[in-house]
Amino acid sequence: MKIYAAYGAPQVIKGLVRDLRPVWALEEIGAPYELEWLNTSESEQKSDAYKAVNPFGKVPSMEDGEVTLFESGAICFYIANKHGALGGPAGSALWDKTVQWSFAALDTVLPPLFEHFVWANFRKDSPASKEGVKINREYADLRFDVLEKEFADRPFLAGEEFTVADILMGAALRNALLPDIIGKRPHLRAYMDRLYSRPAYKKAYALNLAGPDAAAA
């Protein structure tokens, strides 16, 4: 399996590039893979050759034999189904919960966190920055309140078992770490600690930071 990954991003978003998600999934399973690095500072992801893999010119994408996919969530679902791990294969009650919470991570939790991060870091000189930060902080707080309650009685999103949903949620919540907006929510903090202390996460995160230099290291 080949995962197209990015390097050359601005320092502030290192560790947030979304190829971290499928790499984390593969490291959890212990499945073999290779990384094809694209230098985004030179717009390699916009080349015609790469757009044949991902027409949006975004990272990550995946090639596995005759199967080609883009979108990190779709790739993670494919990995889980293929290996019967991380909540897969499809068809079980665990999988239904995994899908539910995966979409919650991508569609409900991530958007205000991402927007807050963008306003706080890339639009801070805009006259609208203060309002953009405030509004998205309020939306993020609503999501954090829900998650704080959810983790009061279970370790992971779908129950006792770590799944794809936790990978996607963990990646989403990283957007709230640099501008620390999690606040005093002990159950949510403990959940994040469980995720970020996992060896597979640490390996994926290190690769995300190092880029092609990781091979030399």
N, C-alpha and C positions, 0 to 999 in steps of 0.2 A: 504494500500500500504506500502510495506517495502522497504526502501532504505538502501543499504549496504554502510556504510561510514567508513572513515579511521581516525585513530589517531596514535600518536607515530612517526609522521614524523619529520624530522629535523626542528628546529625553523624557519629557513629562508624560508621554503615553507608553513608554516602555513598560512591559509587563501587563499591558492592557490589550495588546493586539490579539485578535480573536483566533488566530491559529493556536493559541494556548489551549483552547477548549478540546479540539480533537486529539491533540498531543497528550493532554491530561488523560483523556479517556483511554487512549492506547497504552499509556504507561500504567494505568490502573489494571488493565487486563494483562499486560505483559506481552502484547502482540507486536510483531515486528513491523517496522515502518521506516521510510526514509523521508528526509526533508529536502524540498527543493526551494532554495531561498531566492526571494525576489527583492531587489533593492528599490524600495518605494521612493527614496530620495532621488532616484534616477528614473522614476515612473516605469520600471520594468513590468509592473502589473497592468500597465495600459497597452502593452504590445499586442499586435494582432495575434501572435502565437498564443499568448496567455488568454486573450479574450475568446479563443476557441474553446478554452476550458471553462472560463467564467466570463460571460459576456459583459458583466458589470465592471470588470477590471478590479475586483476586490479580492482580498485575502481573508480566509483560506479557501482553498479548493482541494479536491481529492481525486486521485485516480487509483482504481483498484481493479486490475485486469481491464475488462471492457466497461466497467462502471465508472462514470465521471459525475461528481457532485460538487456543487458549491453551496454556501451558507453553512456556518459552523454548527447550528442546531441540527440541520439535516444530516451532516456528516456524523455527528455524535449518535444520532438515532440509528444510522446505518451500522456504525461500529457495534452498538449494543445489540442490535438484531443479529448481525453476522456472528457474533461470538456468544450470544445467549447470556449476556452479562450486563451489569449496570442497569437492571430493570427489564432487560429484554430476555427472550424474544417477545414480540408482540403477542397479545392474546390473553395475558393474565391480569388479575386485579392489580398487581404491582405495576404492570406496564401502564394501565389506565391512569393510575396516580402519578406515575412518572411523566406521562405526556401532559397531564393537567398542570403539574408544577413546573414543567419545562416551559410551557407557554406562559405561565404566570411570570417566570423569570424574565423571558424575552419581551413580553408584551405589556406587562403591568409594572414590574419592579425596575427593569433596566431604563426605560425611556426618561423618567425624571432624574435618575441618577446620572445618566449620560448628559442630559441637558444641563444639569447643575454643574457637572464637571466642565463642560464646554464654556458655559457662561463665566465660571470662576477662573478659568485658565486661558481661554483663547479670545474671549470677548470682554475682558475686564475693563478695557478702555472705552467700551461703547457706552453711550448715555443710558442705554437700556439695561446695562449689566446688573445693577443693583436689583431691579425688579425681576429680571430673569433668574437671578440666584434665589431671590426670596420665594417666588412662585414655585420653582422646582424643589426647593428645600421643603416647602409645605407639603407638596405631593409625596416627596420621599419620606417624610415623617409619617404620613398615613400608611405607607407600605411597611415601614419599619415597625409600626405599632402592631400590624397584623402578624408579621413574622415573629415578633417577640412573644406573642401569645401562642403561635403555632409550635415554637420550640420549647415551650414550658413542659411538654409531656412526651417529646420524642426527639431522637438525635438527628434525624434526617427528614427531608421533605416528605418522602413517601412512606415513612415509618422507621423501622429499625435498620433498614438496608440502604447503603449508599448507592445512588443511581445517577443516571445522566442528568436528572433534574438538579442534583446538587452541584454538578460540574457547571451547569449553565447559571445557576443562582450564585455560586461562588465567584464565577467570572464577572457577573453583573455587579455584585457587591464590592468588588475591588474598586469600582468607580467612586465609591464613597469613602475610600481610605485616605486618598491624598488630601482632599478637603474633608477632614474628619467630621462627618455629619451623622454617624451612627448614634452617638449619644450614649447615655447610661442605660443600655438595654442588655442586661447580663445574659439572658438566654440567647439573644442574637449574637452577642459577642462570643459566647462559648461555641455556638455553631460555626462561626467563622474560624475560630481557633482550631476546631476539629478539622475543618476543610484544609486550611493552609498549613497544617502540620503533617498532612499526609505525604509520604515520600513521593508518590506519583505527581502530586501538585508541585512539590519543590523542584522536581526534575523538569517538568513542563515550564515552570516559571523561569528557571535558570536558562533554559533554551530560548525562551521568549526574549529574555534580556540580552543574551550573548549573541544571538544570530549565528551566522556562519562561523564566527570565532569559536563557537562551542565545539566544533569538530576538532579544531586544533588543541583545545583545552582537554 
